[in-house]
Amino acid sequence: QVQLVESGGGLVQTGGSLRLSCTASGRTFSNYVMSWFRQAPGKEREFVAGIGRSTVSTLLADAVKGRFTISRDNAKNTAFLQMNNLKFEDTAVYYCAQRSTEGNIVYTFAWQYGYWGQGTQVTVSS
């Protein structure tokens, strides 16, 4: 049974930083693409960042390029989202997601991921 557990959310001022973690269990972590999505109130869930099996394969949404970094530690079954220079519009519930099938392509639609964490709230005060 696959489980994803996020941590690291919180309240931060504009310009601040947070680091989210997502620890997975239940199958071989290194075989699957990991991504982060976010959902603000009244909005659809949107892709933020993804990382392939190979750590050199990453994809970031335009809204976060230059501010966010995604990484993974396969030895610890954990993916990370480093968020710097946070803006008010980054406020959302952040979810980590894992692809259902093995591979190295980062997909950007929520329906393309089969496993999800419970979400962690990130609130950026202006």
C-alpha beads as a LAMMPS data file, in Angstrom:
LAMMPS data file: protein, C-alpha beads

126 atoms
125 bonds

1 atom types
1 bond types

-500.0 500.0 xlo xhi
-500.0 500.0 ylo yhi
-500.0 500.0 zlo zhi

Masses

1 110.0

Atoms # bond

1 1 1 0.000 0.000 0.000
2 1 1 1.518 3.294 -1.105
3 1 1 1.519 6.114 1.411
4 1 1 2.770 9.660 0.961
5 1 1 3.220 11.913 3.979
6 1 1 3.962 15.608 3.577
7 1 1 5.439 17.943 6.138
8 1 1 6.990 21.380 6.341
9 1 1 4.101 23.707 5.640
10 1 1 3.320 26.731 7.738
11 1 1 2.907 30.470 7.914
12 1 1 5.626 32.677 6.457
13 1 1 5.966 36.291 5.468
14 1 1 6.375 37.459 1.894
15 1 1 9.924 36.855 0.783
16 1 1 10.457 34.028 3.228
17 1 1 11.289 30.388 2.626
18 1 1 9.867 26.982 3.423
19 1 1 10.971 23.454 2.647
20 1 1 8.338 20.805 2.115
21 1 1 9.080 17.110 2.459
22 1 1 7.189 14.113 1.155
23 1 1 8.112 10.681 2.458
24 1 1 6.810 7.674 0.581
25 1 1 6.389 4.055 1.566
26 1 1 4.957 0.910 0.109
27 1 1 7.072 0.355 -2.989
28 1 1 10.442 1.196 -4.557
29 1 1 10.533 4.971 -4.378
30 1 1 13.318 5.493 -6.898
31 1 1 11.281 3.971 -9.740
32 1 1 8.606 6.671 -9.826
33 1 1 8.201 10.281 -10.807
34 1 1 7.358 12.553 -7.897
35 1 1 5.589 15.866 -8.239
36 1 1 4.138 18.677 -6.202
37 1 1 0.778 20.279 -6.868
38 1 1 -1.055 23.028 -5.045
39 1 1 -4.637 24.089 -4.653
40 1 1 -5.808 27.494 -3.507
41 1 1 -9.377 28.087 -2.313
42 1 1 -11.784 28.198 -5.218
43 1 1 -9.137 27.143 -7.731
44 1 1 -8.227 23.922 -9.448
45 1 1 -5.254 21.868 -8.385
46 1 1 -2.220 22.985 -10.360
47 1 1 1.170 21.524 -11.109
48 1 1 4.098 23.129 -9.309
49 1 1 7.147 20.924 -9.856
50 1 1 8.126 17.396 -10.751
51 1 1 11.222 15.241 -10.726
52 1 1 11.984 12.104 -12.654
53 1 1 13.691 8.959 -11.515
54 1 1 16.897 10.642 -12.501
55 1 1 17.421 13.707 -10.376
56 1 1 18.565 15.667 -13.418
57 1 1 15.091 15.465 -14.896
58 1 1 13.040 18.228 -13.318
59 1 1 10.195 20.431 -14.445
60 1 1 8.920 23.606 -12.817
61 1 1 5.804 25.629 -13.472
62 1 1 6.495 29.064 -14.908
63 1 1 5.020 30.720 -11.817
64 1 1 7.706 29.252 -9.570
65 1 1 10.783 29.114 -11.793
66 1 1 13.740 30.791 -10.193
67 1 1 12.152 30.545 -6.733
68 1 1 11.328 26.873 -6.132
69 1 1 13.537 23.819 -6.419
70 1 1 12.495 20.184 -6.399
71 1 1 14.808 17.391 -5.336
72 1 1 14.697 13.840 -4.082
73 1 1 16.712 11.556 -1.838
74 1 1 16.030 8.026 -2.993
75 1 1 17.906 6.545 -0.034
76 1 1 15.407 8.245 2.280
77 1 1 12.335 7.753 0.067
78 1 1 11.738 11.471 0.262
79 1 1 11.044 14.281 -2.171
80 1 1 11.558 17.923 -1.308
81 1 1 10.234 21.256 -2.464
82 1 1 12.418 24.183 -1.494
83 1 1 10.415 27.372 -1.766
84 1 1 12.238 30.696 -1.654
85 1 1 11.079 34.275 -2.104
86 1 1 7.509 33.241 -1.334
87 1 1 4.699 35.419 -2.572
88 1 1 1.167 35.899 -1.315
89 1 1 -0.128 34.068 -4.372
90 1 1 1.802 30.956 -3.346
91 1 1 -0.692 30.463 -0.533
92 1 1 -2.346 27.071 -1.021
93 1 1 -2.520 23.502 0.177
94 1 1 0.475 21.695 -1.281
95 1 1 0.208 18.037 -2.237
96 1 1 2.868 15.592 -3.259
97 1 1 1.962 12.997 -5.825
98 1 1 3.490 9.842 -7.227
99 1 1 2.908 8.338 -10.626
100 1 1 1.133 4.996 -10.659
101 1 1 3.514 3.548 -13.235
102 1 1 7.283 3.512 -13.413
103 1 1 9.000 5.982 -15.671
104 1 1 10.992 9.173 -15.990
105 1 1 8.594 11.586 -17.656
106 1 1 7.167 14.339 -15.501
107 1 1 3.490 14.810 -16.272
108 1 1 1.676 17.978 -15.289
109 1 1 -1.969 17.008 -14.921
110 1 1 -3.319 15.816 -11.599
111 1 1 -5.254 12.952 -13.168
112 1 1 -1.965 11.477 -14.347
113 1 1 -0.941 10.669 -10.771
114 1 1 -2.368 7.792 -8.823
115 1 1 -1.113 8.430 -5.328
116 1 1 -1.425 11.543 -3.216
117 1 1 -0.437 12.822 0.157
118 1 1 -2.855 14.446 2.564
119 1 1 -1.629 17.956 1.803
120 1 1 0.137 20.593 3.838
121 1 1 -0.979 24.212 4.174
122 1 1 1.348 26.989 3.089
123 1 1 0.230 30.483 3.995
124 1 1 2.188 33.533 2.901
125 1 1 1.272 36.745 4.642
126 1 1 1.641 40.000 2.749

Bonds

1 1 1 2
2 1 2 3
3 1 3 4
4 1 4 5
5 1 5 6
6 1 6 7
7 1 7 8
8 1 8 9
9 1 9 10
10 1 10 11
11 1 11 12
12 1 12 13
13 1 13 14
14 1 14 15
15 1 15 16
16 1 16 17
17 1 17 18
18 1 18 19
19 1 19 20
20 1 20 21
21 1 21 22
22 1 22 23
23 1 23 24
24 1 24 25
25 1 25 26
26 1 26 27
27 1 27 28
28 1 28 29
29 1 29 30
30 1 30 31
31 1 31 32
32 1 32 33
33 1 33 34
34 1 34 35
35 1 35 36
36 1 36 37
37 1 37 38
38 1 38 39
39 1 39 40
40 1 40 41
41 1 41 42
42 1 42 43
43 1 43 44
44 1 44 45
45 1 45 46
46 1 46 47
47 1 47 48
48 1 48 49
49 1 49 50
50 1 50 51
51 1 51 52
52 1 52 53
53 1 53 54
54 1 54 55
55 1 55 56
56 1 56 57
57 1 57 58
58 1 58 59
59 1 59 60
60 1 60 61
61 1 61 62
62 1 62 63
63 1 63 64
64 1 64 65
65 1 65 66
66 1 66 67
67 1 67 68
68 1 68 69
69 1 69 70
70 1 70 71
71 1 71 72
72 1 72 73
73 1 73 74
74 1 74 75
75 1 75 76
76 1 76 77
77 1 77 78
78 1 78 79
79 1 79 80
80 1 80 81
81 1 81 82
82 1 82 83
83 1 83 84
84 1 84 85
85 1 85 86
86 1 86 87
87 1 87 88
88 1 88 89
89 1 89 90
90 1 90 91
91 1 91 92
92 1 92 93
93 1 93 94
94 1 94 95
95 1 95 96
96 1 96 97
97 1 97 98
98 1 98 99
99 1 99 100
100 1 100 101
101 1 101 102
102 1 102 103
103 1 103 104
104 1 104 105
105 1 105 106
106 1 106 107
107 1 107 108
108 1 108 109
109 1 109 110
110 1 110 111
111 1 111 112
112 1 112 113
113 1 113 114
114 1 114 115
115 1 115 116
116 1 116 117
117 1 117 118
118 1 118 119
119 1 119 120
120 1 120 121
121 1 121 122
122 1 122 123
123 1 123 124
124 1 124 125
125 1 125 126
